Amino acid sequence: MATSANGHLERDVLVRAGPLICATTLALTAAFMGIVGIASGDASGLVGRLPLYVLAGSVAFVAALLAAEHSEYYGRPALVTAAGVGVVGFVMIGLGTEGVVYGATHPDAVVASHLSVYLLSAAMIASGVGYWTVRNWRDVTTAVNTSGL
């Protein structure tokens, strides 16, 4: 991580990473809430919304494929990357939307039980770990390839 000579985190790093971590945390919180809604059986209308989630995943796939083909990736790596983005897009959009629907239709279950605070905390930790993983990707892949984790 970029630090100054005195060891403190530089402001520009916080300005760049802060909004990304906040957005990721909110998206993960909604997705976690969606998991709770589906697991509790309170996801009425999910089957009717499922085609829209599939469409969103396919749009994410095509957008990632086009972006990957016009970058350093092409061929098989571009297709694998796009497939991953499509699946993650489908899951995050589907679960996130279901989480928002669950929170809107069952606010008492979300607020009274402090569920939202727990899920927000879990999402913040996941965002931090994800940010660290992206920033240290080479170390992570080296550790995985050598069974060093």
Disulfide bonds with the S-S distance in Angstrom:
none
